[in-house]
Amino acid sequence: MGRSRWATPLDAIFLMGETPETLMHVASLLHFTYPEGVRRTTFLRQLVNDLRAAPIESPWFYRLQTRTLMRQPLHRWVEDSEFDIDYHVRHSALPSPGGERELGVLVSRLHSNQLDFRRPPWEMHVIEGLSGNRFAIYTKIHHSLVDGFTGMRILQRGLATTPDDLEHPFFFSTRKPPRPEGARREADPVGDVTSILRTLASSVGTTPSVLKALVETQVGRGRTPTKAVTSYQAPDSILNSRTGRSRRFATQEYDLGRLRAVAKARKATLNDVLMAICAGGLRRWLDDLDALPERPLIAFIPVNVRPPESEGGGNAVGATLVSLATDIEDPLERLSAITASSRAAKARMRGMSADAVMAYSALLLAPAGLQVAKAMSGLPGPAPHTLNVCISNVPGPKEHLYLRGARLEATYPVSIPGHSMALNITAHSYAGTLDLGFIGDREALPHLQRLAVRTGEALEELEAAVAGLD
């Protein structure tokens, strides 16, 4: 009998949420520059051959045992005895010379396709034909296998730190490094029955403190956007539409130094500034569409709950809600309101264990199920909303990385929109830049690239406002 593992409860949630219209896979789009002196076609052909000949490590050879019963609470991963690497590693090409628009169209199409659960749920697409001496790799993986934090750790382990390292193992060929001495033990990436029971027991023990924090959030808050956000504060917007089967994808890249300078000047965090430029971009973009709500949009913010020494694996993530203050016109006042809302949200979780954070997050976001049900039903009339958009920031490597001598230039995340949250904005930091991926539903959200442009304008507006204070 082959190897097998149980899925954790959080992993099972992502499997239960999988439908043809709510695709629960995450992805990354990596831009590379060819090594000097190579023939592009020959280089990529050899790269694909090397990928298909490489060994496969856990969990990349696991498939679901009960793939036809996605909505059951317990799932088991089993080794795919007929694993076919040619199916998972694919070679694609754009009409040369392909630009960002053509690449975005291809990624939008690839991200709209559901993964095949008869096989291990991941794919890797090597894409040639880009202009500017570049090629790209788009890799998508079901969220039941990894979260964003784990994805970045996998990225770092699967790439070399120098261009001379031409034998570095690919991400699916790397084994998880040994746990540092004295570090906290984590559950297996795809779980087991013992870890499931241990997690449930630990969560039960956190109930009193979690309920106290939840009551303080829901009942004790004030009426301004500078307090902790409740579960029923979000306005109705086009972002809360029902999603279809097709996606739109857009990208933007910023120098991290620009955001840090604003953060330092305003005593804010980098995440606060990221939310502020997204808020400014959303305010302008929705106003262009005559669809800006009077009340501020509410962002769903994922929170990594792993210890600092963690190498990732499976899913270990909480979440909170933050006001984006999109009702405030002045960019500095808007940033201040976002900073205050973010601090209030963090204060509610301060001192909680990882299990308590996840339990608190689940209870805080539980009412979102009502807005999802309304979006799916298509029924008219008002309904309480918990959130409007997801904004996530995943820290990445600070130095340049390489793949068989090709330098990695950018890492754009491609995440998950869903019913009543038709837009997801995820950022990856890499080698001094912040790379943003905007993924949205094609029918619900027109002109997504314009939103990406509007965030750039919002950053320039913030910088000008900060400079005006000097």
Summary of the structure (lengths in Angstrom):
residues: 470
radius of gyration: 21.9
end to end distance: 69.8
largest distance: 69.8
contacts: 1583
relative contact order: 0.17
helix: 36%
strand: 24%
